[in-house]
């Protein structure tokens, strides 16, 4: 009996994976071509396997085993994709998973997959995040808010309560909540938690920027998808001595952007829902055709997000138009002007030239800042008369 047992073949395949690294040892011989009923049963078994893996990951299991009845070669070939699909069921789990290693042991038509997983955030830590999210949403979300208002409120809360982790050690929403700092992944995880809890469809997206790998969110509003980069709306500024500190001004430079707009400085290769609709146009459409109070809410959001500066009446497109605007303001003895100047780099020279030839004794003080990374400047001009 011992001699006979030794002739039995037991195949072991070890596959180690840690996000970008996957090692596959293909030791299974080719199997015969199955018939249609067998293929359907195989697909059912693989689907059930994926569901079991998703359930174990979501419960934050660190050591577990699942079984599979079917073709060993098919399992070997498909398992990496099945694991990835299982993780797609919950972006939060996928992005706190630090690494995983699995072993396949096959005997006849039965295989056992043993998994070891490491997570950056424990179940207990996620419970702390959930409690903090519930409290924050209770404070910032009013009963009459629509999804657009909720999204802005969540964006503003995160960028005013979290700072970017310059040590690059804090990756989780738990770090963002308890320490008040995290890298882009922590921002995205917290954004995912808060938006999802508020009932807003949300994803975590990842890719790269010039400084390296990067993560952000995607949000669906009124059936349209947009990119939302909380990290890049929460900048760190450097002082003269090289010290770095938080800039507490809330910005919306990366708020609800299209694919085209975000590709100016973000890159990604994974497939995400297409973001092709301008958020400004969406607000304008609601403001023009929406019923009250939604129309009024859209108008208010447009101003709060600074999108009104894109309107023609608030934009100066050339040095000639700037001269006309300033001369008109001086004739009417206006005390101040605010507008967006399209060619920001040439504004100082254009401003100086615009005051040439004015016969009225007038002085001016100008302050300006970049607007939404499009090369234009927001200008605040004070006029003083003798």
Residue, then its C-alpha position, 0 to 999 in steps of 0.5 A: x500500500x505504501x509503495x502504491x501510494x508513492x506512485x500517486x502524483x501530487x502537484x504543488x504550485x506556489x505563486x507569490x504575488x505582491x501587486x506588481x510582482x507575480x511568479x507562476x510555476x506552470x507544472x501542470x500537463x496540458x489537459x484534454x479539451x472539455x465539452x460544453x457542459x464541463x466548460x460551463x461547470x468550470x466557469x461556475x466553479x471559478x465564479x464561486x471561487x472568486x466570490x469566496x476570495x472576495x468574501x475572505x479579503x473583505x473580512x480581512x482574513x490573513x490566513x485562509x483556504x478555499x477549494x476548487x473542483x475542476x481542471x488544474x491547468x485552468x485554475x493555474x492559468x486563471x487564478x491571478x486574474x480571479x484574485x484581481x477581480x475579487x479585489x475589485x469588489x471593494x476598492x477599499x480592501x484592494x488599496x489597503x492590501x499590502x501583499x498576498x501569497x498563495x499556494x495551490x495543492x492539487x490531488x486528482x480533480x480537487x485543488x486547495x488554494x491556501x492564501x496568506x494576506x497582509x493588510x495595511x489597516x486592521x479590522x479594528x482600525x477600519x472600525x475607527x475610520x468608520x466611526x470618524x466618517x459617521x461623525x464627520x458626515x453628521x457634522x457637514x451633511x445637511x438633510x436638504x443637500x444634493x449629491x453635488x453639495x455633499x461631494x464639495x462638503x466632503x472634499x472641503x472636510x478632507x483637505x482641511x483635516x488632513x496634511x500630506x505625509x512628507x515622510x511617505x510612511x502613512x498610507x491609510x485612512x486610519x493614518x489620515x484620521x488619527x494622525x492627520x496626515x497621509x500620502x495620496x493613498x490615504x486621501x483616496x481611501x478616506x475620500x472613498x469611505x466618506x463618499x460611499x457612506x454619503x451614497x455617492x458612487x465612487x472609485x479609487x483610481x491610480x496611475x502616475x504623475x511626474x513625481x511617481x505613482x499616484x492615487x485619486x478618486x472618481x465620482x459619479x454625479x447625475x450619471x456622469x463620472x469625474x476625476x477628484x484628486x483630493x491630494x493635489x487640491x491640498x498643496x504643501x508650500x515651501x518657505x524661504x528657508x526650505x521648511x514646508x507647511x500647509x497652505x490652508x486655502x481650499x482649492x478646486x484645481x483638481x475637482x471633478x475633472x474630465x479625462x482630458x483635463x486630468x491628463x495634463x499632468x496625470x497618467x493611467x493605464x487601467x480602464x476606468x469609466x470615461x469622464x468626458x463631461x465638463x462639470x461647469x457645463x453640467x452646473x450651467x445646464x442645471x442652473x438654466x433648466x433645473x427647477x428651484x431650488x436645484x437651479x439656485x444650488x447650481x449657481x451657488x456651487x459655480x461661484x463657490x468653486x470659482x467656475x464663474x471666472x470662466x464666464x465671458x463677463x469675468x474674463x479678459x483675453x488680451x492686452x487691448x481688452x485690458x486697456x479698454x476695461x481699465x480706462x472704462x473703470x477709471x472714467x467711472x471712478x471705480x474703486x476695484x476690479x476683479x477678473x481672470x486674465x487669460x495669458x497670465x505670464x504677460x499680465x504685469x507688462x500688459x497692466x503697465x501698458x494699460x495705464x499709459x495715456x490715462x489723463x486722470x491722476x490714479x494709482x493702482x495696487x494689483x494682486x494676482x494668483x494662478x487660476x486652475x493651472x490653465x496659465x491664467x491669473x485671477x486679478x484683484x486690482x485696487x484703484x486710488x484717485x487723487 
